[in-house]
Amino acid sequence: GIMTDNPLAVQWGAFSKRTGATGNFSYVLKTAAQDTGGTGAYSATDTYEQKGKVYLTDPADAGAWTKTKLDTTQVGILNAGVVTLRVTQLQLLELRC
């Protein structure tokens, strides 16, 4: 059946590789009206790699995740400006026990 309880945590993830110059990229997680991330740079490699981060609480308010919060959360990639990045999958997962 469909789960209606709240998630315990949220994880963003991306599969990506660089196709040109070396460089870094960051993720951006937007909950409510606040952007989180964009400062934790990941090195882009020339082979596909999975990157990601788990949030136990909503970074916008440090509160527990709810289904409503999860439904309105956005995730994206912020290019540092020099890397040509190919992203094959960008995901936001809800984690449950």
Beta strands, then each sheet from edge to edge (+ up, - down):
strand 1: 9-18
strand 2: 24-31
strand 3: 34-37
strand 4: 42-43
strand 5: 49-55
strand 6: 74-79
strand 7: 85-95
sheet 1: 5+ 1- 7+
sheet 2: 3+ 2- 4+
sheet 3: 3+ 2- 6+
end
